[in-house]
């Protein structure tokens, strides 16, 4: 029977700027990973990062990569990135549920970074606890701005479904997923649409004008001013003719 074995290696405490930080390094024996590396012999390791407050970020480092930071970056909070990962490397059951259970839900911030090689997961958990001095001032920082489609996404999904309703049934559709890259202007309009992946050319061609006319969008801002940014847009054409969509910047 396959077993998961977790070995804690080190724990130490550090205090700075009114915070206490606890770090723990662990090793997880994870036999399921061996199949992935046998099927992807060009992969050196999988690096990952997540926390209680954030989504899961994955970075696949291939053998011979000049840039050790990795050439394949994925944000698993976006279904389009998960699709691209599985399309290139195949499905893989990450042990994230086990690892995140090791985080301290009582901490002000709890995060984990690590990497997977062959059948072993190496990871570091960092729990941070703020000073409980009641007189201490609380400072709130806006870490990151984001974009938003100001019309309901369901409305755009209906428009996309309608756009491909009359595509000829002779058009072979080998994969029902399409990924597009949009250029969002600071005015909140889409100026460019390009296809990243999608097997049905007629379907992709029908989707593109709908995406370009979509909106209005709330643009990305920095310093209180709107700036141009790229948007990744995911479309799945379901068997009943409906469309499921998602996006990220």
C-alpha positions as a printed NumPy array, in Angstrom:
array([[  0.   ,   0.   ,   0.   ],
       [  1.314,   3.44 ,  -0.903],
       [  1.885,   5.662,   2.087],
       [  2.53 ,   9.32 ,   2.642],
       [  5.397,   9.95 ,   5.029],
       [  6.03 ,  13.447,   6.334],
       [  9.306,  14.172,   8.144],
       [  9.637,  17.511,  10.009],
       [ 13.224,  18.716,   9.797],
       [ 13.56 ,  22.046,  11.527],
       [ 11.631,  24.674,  13.422],
       [ 12.896,  28.016,  14.637],
       [ 11.427,  31.301,  15.862],
       [ 12.276,  34.868,  14.94 ],
       [ 10.808,  38.161,  16.076],
       [ 10.994,  41.393,  14.099],
       [  8.876,  44.476,  13.674],
       [  6.358,  43.324,  16.271],
       [  5.871,  39.929,  14.648],
       [  6.777,  36.368,  15.537],
       [  7.656,  34.076,  12.649],
       [  7.718,  30.287,  12.897],
       [  9.29 ,  28.242,  10.113],
       [  9.164,  24.487,   9.613],
       [ 10.898,  22.487,   6.881],
       [  9.346,  19.128,   6.   ],
       [  9.775,  16.27 ,   3.559],
       [  6.807,  14.328,   2.188],
       [  7.341,  10.943,   0.525],
       [  4.795,  11.028,  -2.306],
       [  4.922,   7.929,  -4.583],
       [  2.203,   9.275,  -6.918],
       [  4.681,  11.852,  -8.238],
       [  6.959,   9.183,  -9.708],
       [  4.486,   8.43 , -12.522],
       [  4.393,  12.1  , -13.489],
       [  8.189,  12.313, -13.819],
       [  8.355,   9.048, -15.774],
       [  5.828,  10.484, -18.233],
       [  7.678,  13.819, -18.37 ],
       [ 11.347,  12.887, -18.484],
       [ 12.279,  16.436, -19.511],
       [ 10.978,  17.883, -16.217],
       [ 13.544,  18.518, -13.479],
       [ 11.212,  19.66 , -10.695],
       [  7.896,  21.312,  -9.909],
       [  8.035,  24.361,  -7.662],
       [  4.957,  25.646,  -5.87 ],
       [  3.755,  28.391,  -3.571],
       [  0.468,  28.861,  -1.747],
       [ -1.041,  30.2  ,   1.477],
       [ -4.309,  30.383,   3.366],
       [ -5.053,  33.72 ,   1.697],
       [ -3.819,  33.048,  -1.854],
       [ -4.298,  30.642,  -4.713],
       [ -1.776,  28.006,  -5.776],
       [  1.122,  29.01 ,  -8.017],
       [  3.101,  26.309,  -9.858],
       [  6.364,  26.647, -11.757],
       [  7.618,  23.677, -13.829],
       [ 11.402,  23.654, -14.321],
       [ 12.586,  21.618, -17.296],
       [ 16.039,  20.064, -17.626],
       [ 18.381,  22.382, -19.467],
       [ 16.409,  25.523, -18.637],
       [ 18.816,  28.463, -18.764],
       [ 16.53 ,  30.317, -16.385],
       [ 16.342,  28.349, -13.136],
       [ 13.126,  30.157, -12.246],
       [ 11.383,  27.885, -14.73 ],
       [  9.754,  28.387, -18.109],
       [  6.22 ,  27.187, -17.342],
       [  4.285,  29.228, -14.781],
       [  0.705,  28.464, -13.817],
       [ -1.833,  29.964, -11.453],
       [ -4.213,  27.159, -10.51 ],
       [ -6.859,  29.6  ,  -9.34 ],
       [ -7.486,  30.218, -13.059],
       [ -9.047,  27.253, -14.846],
       [ -7.268,  28.201, -18.069],
       [ -3.841,  27.709, -16.466],
       [ -4.905,  24.351, -15.036],
       [ -6.043,  23.33 , -18.518],
       [ -2.713,  24.39 , -20.069],
       [ -0.762,  22.482, -17.401],
       [ -2.698,  19.263, -18.026],
       [ -2.555,  19.714, -21.791],
       [  1.245,  19.928, -21.713],
       [  2.179,  17.614, -18.824],
       [ -0.899,  15.478, -18.158],
       [ -3.084,  15.302, -15.059],
       [ -1.314,  15.255, -11.717],
       [ -2.823,  14.957,  -8.25 ],
       [ -0.866,  17.507,  -6.226],
       [ -0.692,  16.933,  -2.44 ],
       [ -1.863,  20.482,  -1.753],
       [ -4.781,  19.484,   0.484],
       [ -2.371,  17.618,   2.762],
       [  0.192,  20.426,   2.774],
       [ -2.334,  23.192,   3.426],
       [ -3.66 ,  21.238,   6.391],
       [ -0.242,  21.825,   7.971],
       [ -0.781,  25.6  ,   7.915],
       [ -1.838,  27.373,  11.089],
       [ -5.321,  28.831,  10.651],
       [ -4.748,  30.993,  13.751],
       [ -1.736,  32.742,  12.235],
       [ -2.074,  36.231,  10.761],
       [ -0.352,  34.89 ,   7.674],
       [  0.504,  31.289,   6.855],
       [  2.267,  30.297,   3.646],
       [  4.143,  27.398,   2.094],
       [  6.787,  27.129,  -0.626],
       [  8.398,  23.979,  -1.927],
       [  9.335,  21.746,  -4.812],
       [  8.672,  18.19 ,  -6.013],
       [ 11.343,  15.855,  -7.373],
       [ 10.637,  12.251,  -8.363],
       [  8.675,  10.784,  -5.411],
       [  9.563,  13.432,  -2.819],
       [  8.053,  16.778,  -1.831],
       [ 10.228,  19.294,   0.014],
       [  8.372,  22.227,   1.551],
       [  8.724,  25.051,   4.058],
       [  5.826,  26.386,   6.118],
       [  5.991,  29.933,   7.461],
       [  3.493,  31.089,  10.088],
       [  3.521,  34.754,  11.084],
       [  1.864,  36.154,  14.204],
       [  1.429,  39.877,  14.69 ],
       [  2.057,  41.617,  17.99 ],
       [ -1.026,  41.55 ,  20.229],
       [ -0.315,  45.008,  21.664],
       [ -3.797,  46.584,  21.675],
       [ -2.313,  50.064,  21.277],
       [ -0.506,  49.098,  18.082],
       [ -1.721,  50.874,  14.972],
       [ -3.086,  48.771,  12.162],
       [ -1.964,  49.695,   8.674],
       [ -3.934,  48.394,   5.685],
       [ -2.126,  48.143,   2.383],
       [ -3.618,  47.589,  -1.055],
       [ -1.248,  44.965,  -2.375],
       [ -2.567,  44.457,  -5.894],
       [ -5.171,  45.954,  -8.158],
       [ -7.195,  43.806, -10.495],
       [ -9.518,  44.026, -13.475],
       [-13.229,  43.297, -13.707],
       [-15.816,  42.762, -16.409],
       [-18.574,  45.203, -15.484],
       [-21.35 ,  43.255, -17.205],
       [-22.345,  39.858, -15.719],
       [-20.095,  37.093, -17.031],
       [-23.205,  34.981, -17.678],
       [-24.357,  37.541, -20.262],
       [-21.052,  37.286, -22.126],
       [-21.246,  33.471, -21.943],
       [-24.665,  33.603, -23.626],
       [-23.314,  35.911, -26.348],
       [-20.381,  33.57 , -26.995],
       [-22.69 ,  30.54 , -27.202],
       [-24.917,  32.362, -29.68 ],
       [-21.918,  33.289, -31.848],
       [-21.041,  29.633, -32.58 ],
       [-24.568,  28.281, -32.828],
       [-24.495,  28.406, -36.636],
       [-20.976,  27.059, -37.162],
       [-21.118,  24.237, -39.689],
       [-21.285,  20.761, -38.066],
       [-18.639,  19.726, -40.609],
       [-16.144,  21.847, -38.676],
       [-14.332,  19.238, -36.581],
       [-13.908,  20.219, -32.94 ],
       [-11.167,  18.094, -31.379],
       [-10.945,  20.102, -28.173],
       [-13.781,  22.129, -26.681],
       [-11.463,  24.539, -24.827],
       [-10.192,  27.846, -26.223],
       [ -7.755,  30.324, -24.689],
       [ -7.413,  33.894, -25.908],
       [ -5.176,  36.804, -25.017],
       [ -6.953,  40.165, -24.865],
       [ -5.397,  43.622, -24.743],
       [ -7.387,  45.739, -22.283],
       [ -6.912,  49.462, -22.792],
       [ -6.895,  51.945, -19.908],
       [-10.25 ,  53.202, -21.219],
       [-11.838,  49.832, -20.389],
       [-12.219,  48.525, -23.961],
       [-10.633,  45.501, -25.64 ],
       [ -8.44 ,  46.531, -28.589],
       [ -6.856,  43.195, -29.567],
       [ -7.83 ,  39.516, -29.409],
       [ -5.376,  36.727, -30.268],
       [ -5.766,  32.958, -29.994],
       [ -3.432,  31.049, -27.661],
       [ -4.939,  27.605, -28.168],
       [ -8.068,  26.199, -29.778],
       [ -8.501,  23.372, -32.285],
       [-11.597,  24.613, -34.14 ],
       [-10.637,  27.569, -36.344],
       [-14.24 ,  28.436, -37.243],
       [-15.252,  28.465, -33.573],
       [-12.27 ,  30.623, -32.58 ],
       [-13.051,  33.05 , -35.411],
       [-16.652,  33.336, -34.182],
       [-15.605,  33.962, -30.575],
       [-13.076,  36.713, -31.338],
       [-15.411,  39.592, -32.365],
       [-17.636,  38.9  , -29.346],
       [-14.633,  39.153, -27.036],
       [-13.434,  42.351, -28.699],
       [-16.872,  43.927, -28.259],
       [-17.186,  42.741, -24.634],
       [-17.331,  45.149, -21.754],
       [-17.168,  47.648, -20.414],
       [-14.22 ,  46.525, -18.283],
       [-12.795,  48.073, -15.154],
       [ -9.133,  48.443, -16.222],
       [ -6.012,  47.665, -14.225],
       [ -4.786,  50.684, -12.272],
       [ -1.459,  51.712, -10.821],
       [ -0.983,  54.923,  -8.897],
       [ -4.669,  55.685,  -9.392],
       [ -4.376,  55.649, -13.188],
       [ -5.593,  53.063, -15.658],
       [ -2.927,  51.226, -17.68 ],
       [ -2.988,  48.783, -20.582],
       [ -2.821,  45.149, -19.53 ],
       [ -3.128,  41.657, -20.972],
       [ -6.092,  39.44 , -20.086],
       [ -6.17 ,  35.662, -20.457],
       [ -9.672,  34.499, -21.38 ],
       [-10.797,  30.862, -21.095],
       [-13.791,  29.437, -22.981],
       [-15.167,  25.903, -22.754],
       [-17.863,  24.924, -25.236],
       [-20.064,  22.428, -23.389],
       [-21.807,  19.463, -24.992],
       [-25.225,  21.158, -24.655],
       [-24.02 ,  24.199, -26.646],
       [-23.605,  26.454, -23.625],
       [-20.326,  28.205, -22.798],
       [-18.324,  28.376, -19.562],
       [-15.909,  31.306, -19.367],
       [-13.26 ,  32.646, -16.979],
       [-10.513,  35.257, -17.135],
       [ -7.486,  36.632, -15.325],
       [ -4.896,  39.325, -15.925]])
